[in-house]
């Protein structure tokens, strides 16, 4: 008897983890348009240092032993099948939605071909070499991390960081000590313009060297030669159709039960940024979702009732600010939240950015 087919849509942190965990018990089909996994946690380091590109892009050819990876875009997905861009249909006994969110370059890439993405990175770095002033819009985790990487690699840069909120890291259950640690490391190096949004966006694409002038709604004039947009997570769920068309919230996320099955669809599961789980969008959460989903699908395949559930962990963040800087909010074994500074953050993430573990996963 043929093994049940599990179709995983999306080859990011959550999707690849589900696929590898079920490779021994199911006919796994991982559908991903990109020709390589993108280790997004290291993407901002690769944006400023070409050496790191080899630790961002990893081929899928060694990921699965029994299953297969199909490099196609899913145009339409129902609870029982997906239709690919080339017109073929892949039927599914279990469907896993792991398409995550879209996000502006260079934190994420829209390019499906690695060579094209790397060429865009090279053009951006060449532009940074002759750039004097950079505008970063968004003082959340991505904007702060990008500012830290830019300062580390291009010390000559003057960086202006704009956010409509009154402080950095405004969204998220973060301790005041975390924000204080970030300011202690960046104040005097980064010009923070907080409490007022831009009146209009620059008339050039992000990561492209071209002088421009903009103003905040408060009337602050900003001159720069390059800018980056560090806000705007958009769930990638517009391919859901048929009986799954109503599974999306108004924000584009999908409604899930504690088992991470879609509400009303016991054989459709979701992991990572696409879910409506109330927590920050991060790779560690996607991998934790994957463990639950894989356990539940395995139980169903073996004739047991899926019983694994997921509940969000206390808010944590490990935020590198370059190779040697950074700030973190962690939760100890006693359940108490603590803030760590540059040295501990660099040791935990800033030096390696978890790239060694990803390299091992992809062989």
Secondary structure, DSSP 8 states (H G I E B T S, - for coil): ----EEEEE--SHHHHHHHHHHTTTSEEEEE-SSSEEE-GGGHHHHTT-GGGGGGTEEESTTT-SSSEEE---EEEE-SSEEEETTS-EEE-SEEEE---EE--TTTS---SSHHHHHHHHHHHHHHHHT--EEEEE--SHHHHHHHHHHHHH-TT-EEEEEESSSSTT-SSS--HHHHHHHHHHHBTTEEEEES--BSS--SS-TT----EEEEBTT--EEEESEEEE----EE--TTB-GGGGGGB-TTS-B-B-TTSEETTEEEEEE-GGGB--SS---HHHHHHHHHHHHHHHHHHHTT-------------EEEE-SSS-EEEEEE-TTS-EEEE-HHHHIIIIITTTTHHHHHHHT-
